Amino acid sequence: MNISVIGSGYVGLITGACFAEFGLNVTCVDKDEKKVRLMKKGVISFYEPGLEELLQRNIRAGRIHFTTSIGEAVDSSLVVFIAVGTPPRGDGSAEMKYVEDVSKEIARHIKSYKVIVTKSTVPVGTGERVRRIISENLREEVDFDVVSNPEFLREGAGIEDFMRPNRVVIGASSNQAIAIMKDLYRPLYLIETPIVITDVKTAELIKYASNAFLATKISFINEIANLCERVGADVQTVAKAMGLDRRIGPKFLHAGPGYGGSCFPKDTLALLQIGKQHNVGLRVIEATVKANEFQKEKAAAGIIKTLGNLSDRTICILGLSFKPNTNDLRDAPSLFIIRRLLKAGAKVRAYDPVAMKDAKKDLPAVTYCRDAYEAAKGAHAVVIVTEWNQFRNLDFNRIRKVAKGDFFFDLRNIYEPAKLAGMGFKYYSIGRPPVQ
Ligand code: UGA
C-alpha cells in the first residue's frame, strides 16, 4: 500500500519510517526544502535514538521517499497522514492553522478515494473541521474519509512505542476507512496489540485525556514528595508501595522538578481551553498545571535558599533536555531553573550530552562544558536536572577534586542520600529525608 505523511517533524518522521519498516511504500512531505534534502540523505535535524538508522535502511530499500509537494504525495497514496505541528497560542489553545492549510492543499489534489488521517494532537472536533475544509476545496466530486489516529510516542523511545504500542486508537465513521487503517497496523496483530475502534471525537479526546492523566500522576507525586519533605517520609518508598497496587500502577510516579517537553505542558493547557469552550470545569487538570508551575519554582528556590547569596557562586547544571535521550528543550525545567539562578546572580556551567547546541541560543550566558567534570570545575553546587544514564555513575572523587563547594542537588533522586552524604556532600533530593 502507498501512504504519505505530511509534516516530517518528530511524529511524522517516526510514523513514516516505522510504516516503511512494516513494508509500506511511504512518501514523507515537508515544506522545508533543506530538511527534505537532508532527509533524502538519511540525515535528521533532531536527536532520536535509532531513527537515522531506520530511515537509512528504508531509503536503501526504496520504501521511503521525500518531497516538498503535497500534490505528489496525495496523488500516489491511498492514506494521507497529517502530522504537522499544533503549537500553543497565547491562551493555551492549539494553533490549527497548519492543519487547516494542509487540509486545503490535500483537497485540491484528491482525484480518487482517500483516507485522511489526523496524527497531530488536535482539539475535539478537528476531524469534522478537516472534513468540511476538504469538502469545500475539492476540485472534483470524490469520496474520502477522515480518521483520527492519535500517536502515543514518547520522545527518546518513539520507535519502540510505534513498534510495540500499548494500544492503537482508530477513530472513524466508515467501515472502509476502518478496514484500511487496520490493514496498516496488521504487523502489530502478531504481538496482540489492542486496537480501539471508535468515533473520531472520542479518539481525539483519548489523546488529551491520556496525556492529562499522566501529567496529573506526576503533579500528584510531586505534591506528595513536598509533603514527605515536611513530615520526614520517603517519597520513593511511598511511590513504590502505591505502584504495587495494580489499580494505580508503578509508572509516572517519579518525583522531580516538574514535567516539561512539547506535550504535557501544551496538551494540559489545550484541554483546559477545550473545557472552557464547552463550559465544563476541568478542576483536576487546572490543579495539575498549577502544581507543575509550583514544582519548577520550588526546585529553583530550594537551590537559591540553600546557597544563600548567589552573586559569587558558580553552579554546575547536569542535563538540559526535558528528559533523557532527546535534545528537546521545550518547556524543560532546566531552562526555568537556570534563568532563576542567573537572575539571582549565579554563574552557571552546564553539560548535556546532546542539547547544548540548542541551549546556547536560549541561554547564551551559560558556560557550556565538555563533560560533567569540566562543568563541575570551580562549582559551589552540582545540580542534576535531567537523569541521563551517564550521570547515574559519576566519579564523585573527581567531582570533589574539581568542585569548590560540596552542595549536591539531585532533582531526579538517582542517588542514595546516605552514599552521597558519606562522601562528604551536602546532598538534597526531592521528597526524601535528609541524612543526619
Ligand atoms: C508524552 C507521553 O508520554 C506520550 O505517550 C505522548 O505521545 C507524548 O507525550 C505526546 O503527546 O506526543 P513525552 O513528552 O515525550 O511523551 O515524554 P514523557 O516521557 O511522557 O515525559 C514527560 C515529562 O514528564 C518529562 O519532563 C519527564 O521528566 C516528566 N516525568 C515523567 C516526571 O517528572 N516523572 C515521571 O514519573 C515521568
Residues whose N, C-alpha, C, O or C-beta is under 5 A from the ligand:
A	BS01	UGA	E151 F152 L153 R154 E155 I218 F252 L253 H254 G256 G258 Y259 G260 G261 S262 C263 F264 F322 K323
